[in-house]
Amino acid sequence: VQLQASGGGLVQAGGSLRLSCAASGRIFSINDMGWYRQAPGKEREWVSCIGVSEGSSSYPDSVRGRFTISRDSAKDTVYLQMNSLKPEDTAVYYCAAAIPGGCPHGMDYWGKGTLVTVSS
């Protein structure tokens, strides 16, 4: 499975961004997909998960109510809509896929990250 994340950039606090993650390869075997982030000097943090077949989603408290994960099965793409962004959301964002594991702690494939910078 290959994953390509895009959509990062510079945004002011309170603004919005939408990240995209295009999957290719053994996409029919993917159980879950998720978004993660890693800020400078910090450990990687789980941001959101979605079940590919049923579409159920989950979020940690740090982003719940501000971030929304969704999928477009026809385009083999997962999105992360980020609203009300805060400077502490600044990080490199990665998408990941689980075959045969599960989100958030059993991801098997990782894409290259896309940088999100939120200015105050």
N, C-alpha and C positions, 0 to 999 in steps of 0.2 A: 504494500500500500504506500502510495506517495501522497503527501499532504502539502499544499501550498497555501500559506496564509498571506493575506494582503489587507490593505485598508488602514494601516497605522498612519500616524501623522501628528502634527502639533495642533492642539486645541486649547482654548481658554477654559478655565474652571467654569463649570456650569454647562458647558457645551456637550455635544454628542459626536460619536463616531460609530461607524459600523464596520466591523471586521468580517472578512470572508475567508473560508477555508475550503478549497476545492480538493476533493479526493479522487484518486485514480488507482487502478490496479484491482485488487481483490475486494472491491467495495461491497460486493454482495455478502461478504463474510463479517462485515463490521457489526459489532453489537452496540457499542456506545461511541459517541464522540464527545470531546470536551475541549474547553479552553483553560489555559493556565497562564500565569504570568510570573516574571521574575524581575524584581527591582534591583538596582545596583546594591551590592552588599547584602542582599537578602536571599533567603531560600525561595525556591519555586513554590508558588501558591496556586491551589485549585481555584478556578473562577466560575466554571459552569459545566454541566453535563447534560447530555440529551440521549435518550434511547432512540436508536435509528429507526427501529420498526414501529414502536408505539408512540414516540414523540414526547415521552415524559421528561421533565427537566428538573434540575436541582441546582441550588446555589448556596454558597456560604453566606453568612450574615453580612459580611463586608460589602457585598454587591447586590444582595437581594433587594428587589424593588427598583433598582437602577439599571441593571443589566438584564437582557433577555436573549436567550439562545434559541435558535430556530433552525430548521433544515428545509432544504428544497431537494427532494429525492430525484426529481427530474434532472436537476443540474448537478447532482452529487456534491452539493455544497452545504456547508453549515455556516451560519451567521452568528455574530455576537453584536447585538445592538447595545451600545453603551450610552446612557443618558446621565445627566447631572454629574458629569465627571469632576473628580477632585484631583488636586495635585498628587495625592497619595496613590492615585491609580496609575501614575507614571511607571512604566515597566515595558519589558519586551514580552509580547503576548505570543503564546504558542498554541497551536491546535494539535490534538492527539486523537488516536483511534484505538479501540480495544478489539482485538481478535486473539484469543477468545476471552480475554479478561473483561474488566468492567471499570466504569468511571466511578469515583475519581482516582482510586489507588492502584488500578490494574491495567494501565494503558500500555499498548504494545508498540505503537508507531507514533513518531513525532515529526512534525514539520519544522521548518526553519521559522524563526520568530519574526514578528513585525513590531516595530517600536511605536509605542504610544507615549506622547509627552503632553502633560497637562500643565499649563502655566497658570500661575496664581494672579 
